[in-house]
């Protein structure tokens, strides 16, 4: 029996042995509903979640969750049909690519790629959260089957999870010569050392979106807001949106309680979760959300909420503003990757290379309002939209970057434990 088959058999056995833990792992939704972080790991993930439900590690220990485990094996390569089938099957987040203003069904970036290469991109916006998308693909990956996707965009921590599980194919850099032009600070992330499996799609911030009218604030007053204000001020009770995904949600909780999201202990994690639980118990939080928070912010259901920088930047409403909380904000990176058994790997790598061309990357990031990852994007942007060079959400200066924190890289066992613990809060 191969490793993947053994994993699946152990997973099914564990599900039978621990039905309550299995049910808890399957219930609910989150970002970037189904919370599959433990389930998709096979028996190791599920048993880890069961074991850690009552054992959260040694008080004050920091080392257990900070490692970057090597993948047990590389994702198995499928039969590459790129020479005969000029297609790429691409899964991405909603509203994460440019659209022709005269025809919403046309996407200039994809159309230009086809013109240059003859390769058609079958583009599907079916990623609403990392967890929910993982639920769609994990059974096929565990069984060693083609997911039907050649390329997908997922967030940093999910990349780390898939890499450690051996579900991503390593890249052939001969097909991605522009890889050498990645900005140095994006070239070697902890979740994918030396980017053996990924190319950045976009970088951004997790910060706050504020509805000035609903919050009863001026723009200048809003810029002084803290996470503590959002979570404790009675004026905003029942008018706060909060992300259900662990990395984002706990990251804000860590900042609010004075801990560093890039390096924290179990005790600090527990304190952050307790802080968020208290806000929920006090009905401060109206709803835990995935990517579906914009309508509630713009219509005033939320006075303020956690938000992704590009989403807020695209809202053309002077009543909606983005705010860096006084405690700081979070960095995130969404990444292109190739799942195991993909049928058009070479075509996917050619698309990755295309997206690393400065003029292409700059045009995309000008449209979606995220941060480019390649050298030369600033020069290219001068001819596309010179005003974007002054936009701190696209070309942040050193002072803005200094307010952003990465989230600590976690091994699979710790990730499962933390996701399960936060799920107890979000429901």
N, C-alpha and C positions, 0 to 999 in steps of 0.2 A: 504493500500500500504506500503510495507516495505521501509527501508531507501534507499536501492540500486535502487529499481524501481522508487522511488520519485526522486532520483538524476538524473536518466536517463531521466525522463519526463521533469525535469527542464532544463536539458542540451539541449534537443531538442527544447524546447520553447525558450531558450536563443539564440540558433543558428538561429532561425527564426527571432528573434527580432534584432539581431546584426550580420547580414550577413558579413559585412566588417571585423569586429573584428574576426569572426569565420574563414574567409578566411585567414587572416593574421596569425592566430594561426596554421593553417594547412600547411602553405607554408614553405619549406626549410628543411635543414638537419643539424645535429650536431653530438660529442662523446657520446661517453661514456656519401631522406629525408623528416623527419617529426618532427616538434617541437610541441609535444603534451602536454607540461607541463600544459597549462591552460585548454585545451580541456578535457583532461582526468579527470579533477577534477569535471566534471559535471557543473551545473549552477554556483556554487560558484566560480570555477576557471575561467570560461569564463567571468562572470559578474565582477569578481575582476579585470581581465585584462582590460575589457572595462572601468571600473571606474578609474583605475589608469593610463590610457593612458595620461590623462591630469592632474592627481593629484598624484605627486610622494612623497607625505608625507611632513611633516614639515621640513624645512631646518635645517640640522645639527642634526636631531633626530637620536638616535642610538638604542632605545629600541625596535622599532616595528619589526625588523627582527631577533632579537636574541633569541626569545623564542623557546622552544621545545614542541610543542603542543602534547597533548596526543591523541592517536588514538581514533576516535569517537566510534569505536567498533573493536573487533578483527575480523580477516578474518574468514569467515565461513568455518568450516571443512566439507570436502566431505566424502563420504563413503570410508574408508581406505581399499583397497584391497591388502595390503601388504602381508597378510598371504597366499593368494592364487595366487597372481601374483608377481613373484620375479623380478620386474623391477623397474627402476627409469628413468623417462624421464627428461633429464637434458639439459638446455640451458646455453651456456657459450659464452664468447668472442672468436674470432679467435686467434689461436696460443697461447692458454692459458693453455696448458696441455702438458705433455711429450709425445713424439712419439718414437716408436721403430725405431732405425736408419736403420734397415734392412727391415722394412715394415711400410711405412707411414700410413697404415690403422690401425695399432695396437697402443694402448696406454697402456703402462705397468701399470700405476696407476689403470686404470679401469679394466684391466684384472686381476690384483692381488686382487682387491676388489671382483670380481666375484668368484675367487678361494677360498677366505676366507669365503664368505657369501652365495654364490649361487645366488646372485642378479646381474642381467644384467643391465648395465647402457646404456640406449639409448641416446647417446651423440650427441648434435647438436650445431654447431658453428654459431648461428644465432643472436648473439648480436654484432652489429657494433657500436651502440651508445646507451646510456641510453634512450634518447628521442625516437629514432627510434624503439627500442624494446618495449617501453611503448605503442607505437601506435599499436603494434601487439596484445597486451593483454588487453588493457584497456576496450574495449567494453564488452569482456567476463566477466571481473572482475566486471564491473559496473552492469551487468545483473545477477550476482551471478552464473556464469557458470564456469565449469572446463576449464582452458586454455589448457589442454593437457600436462602441465608441472608439475612436482613434485618438481623440484629444478631449481633455476636460480641464476646467479651471476650478481649482479648489484652494482653500485658505491654508496658511502656513501650517497650523497644527494638524490639520487633516492630512496634509502631505507627509508630515512626520509619521503619522500613524500608518498610512498606506505603505510608506517606505519600509518601516520596521516590519510590516507584515509580509513584505516581499511581493506587493501587488503592483509595483510600477516598473516599467521597462527602462533600463538605462539608455541614455541618449547617445546617438552616434554623432559626434560633433563634426564629422566630415560633412554632414548635411546642414550644419548650423555654423558657418564661418563667422557670422556676426556675433556669436557667443562671446568672442574675445572683447567685445566692446561694451559688455555690461559694466555699469558703474561699480567701482571697487566695493562699496558698502552693500551691494546686493549680490555679490558673486559667491559668497560662502556662508549661507545661513545655517544655523545649528540644526534645523529640521531636515535639511538636505545638504550635507557637507559637499562643498565644491560644485553644487548644483549638478550632481550626476544624473538626476532624473527630472529636473524642472527648468523652465524659463519663466521669468516673471511676466505676468499679464499687466498688473497694476499694483502700485503701492498706495496706501492711504492711511487715514487716521480714524480711530473711533473717538468721537467727541460728543458734544451735546447739541441738539437742535432745540431752539426755543421759539415758541409762538408768543410774540411780544404782547399781543392783545389778550390772549388767554392767561398769560402770566402776570399781566398788569405791570409790565416793566418797559422802560425805555431801552433803546439799543445799548447805551452806555451802562445802564444798570445791569443788563443781561451779561455784559462782558465781565462782571465781577462775581458771577455765580460760581458756586462750588458744587461738587458731588454731594457734600453734606447738606447743602441747601435743598437740592433736588430730593434727597432721601428723608429729610427730617422736618423741613419747614411746613407747618400746617397750612400755609396759603396754597400749597400745591398738592394737598392731600387728594388722592384719587385722580390726579391729572398728570401722572408720571408714566412714561413708557420705558421699559427696561428690557435689555436683550436677554433671551433665554439661553443663549449659547455660553457655555462655561467660561471660555477664555475671555470673552468680552465682559460678561457679567461679573465674574470674580475679579477681573482686572480692575474694574472701577471700584469694587469693594475694597480691594487691597489699597488703592490710592486713597480712598476715603479714610481708611484706618491707619494710614501712615506707613504702609509697607511698600516695598518695591516689587512690581509685577515681574520684573526680570530675575529676581532672586528672593524667594520667600520660603519660610518654613511651614511645616504642617500646622503649627499653632497659629501662624499668621493667616494661613488659608482658612482655618476654622473660624477665626475671628471675623474675617471678611464675609464668610457665608452667614455667620450669625447676624452680622450687621444688615445684610440684605434680607434675611428672614424677619428681622424686627420691622423693617420698612414694609414688608408684605403684611405682617400681622397687624400693623397699624393702618393698613389700607392706604398707604402712601402711593403704592404702585397700582396703577389702574390695570396694567396688563403686561405680561411677559411676551415678547414678540420675536419673530424672525425678521425677515426682510420686508415685512408688511406693515410698516409703521408710518409711512409718509402721509397717508390720508388722515389718520388720527391727529397727526401734528398740524396739518394745514387746516383742518376743519375745527380745530380748537379743543378736541377731546383731550389732547395733551397740552399742558402748559410748557412741558419740556420732556425730552426723551433722549436716550442714547441714540446716536446716529452715526452713519458712515459719511465721511467728508464729501465724497463725490455726490452722494444723494442730495445732501443739503445744498451743495454748490449749484445743482441743476434746478433748484426751485426758484422760479421767477416771481417772488412775492416779498415785498419789503417788510412784511410782518414776520417773516421767518428768517432767523439768523443762526449762524453757527457760532458756538462758544467753546473755547478751550477752558475747561474747569480750572479753578485756581490750583487744584492738586495735580493737574496734568492730564494727559490723554494717552491713548494706546496707538502703537504702530500695528499695521497688518500688511501682509503681502498676499495677493491672490496669484496663483501660479498655473501655468500650462503644464500638463503632464500627460503621459501616455500609459493607459492601463495595460496590464498583462493581456496577452493574446490579441492585441489590436491587429486589424487586418490591413491597415494602410499606414504603417509606422513611418516610412520614408516621406510620404506626403505630409504627414503631421509635422515632421521635423523641418520640412521645407517651409511650412507655414510659420513655425516658430522663428525660423531665420528671417522670414519676411517681416514679422512683427518687431524684430530687433533693428530694422532699418530706421534711422532717426526720423525721417520724414513721415514714415508710417506710424511709428510710436507716438510722435508728437501730435499728429492729427487725431489719433484715437484719444489720447489723454486730454487734448483740448476739448473734445466732445464730451467725454465722461467725467472730466474734472478730477482725475487722479494723477499720481506722480509718475513720470517716466522713469525707466530703469536703465536706459542706455546712454552712453556718451554721445554727444552731438545733438540731443533732443532740444536743448536750449537754442542752439543756432538754427535748427530747423523751424522752431516755433516762431522765430522772428518773421519768417515769411508766411506763416499760417495765421497767427494771432499774437501780435506783439504784446497786447495787453495781458495775455496769459502769463507772461514772464513775471508780472507783478502779483499774481494770484498765489497767496500763501498755501492754498490747497493743492496747487499743481507744481509750483517751484518754491517750496518752503525755504526760508533762510535758516541760518544756524540757530537763531533764537527760537524759531518755531519748532525746529527739529529737537531742540534741547528739552522741550516740554513733553515729548512723546517717549513712551516706554514700550519696550518689547515685552512679550509674555514669556515666562520661563519655559524652556524646552523640557518636555516630560517623557519619561519612558512609558511603555504601554500600560504596565500595571498601575502606575501612579495616575496616569490619565484616566483610566477606567474608574479608579477610586474617586477622583475628584469630580468627574462627570456625574457619577452616581450620587455623590453627596449634594452637588448643586441641583440635581434633578429633584431631590427631596424638597427643595425650596420652590422651584418653578412649577412643579406639579406635572 
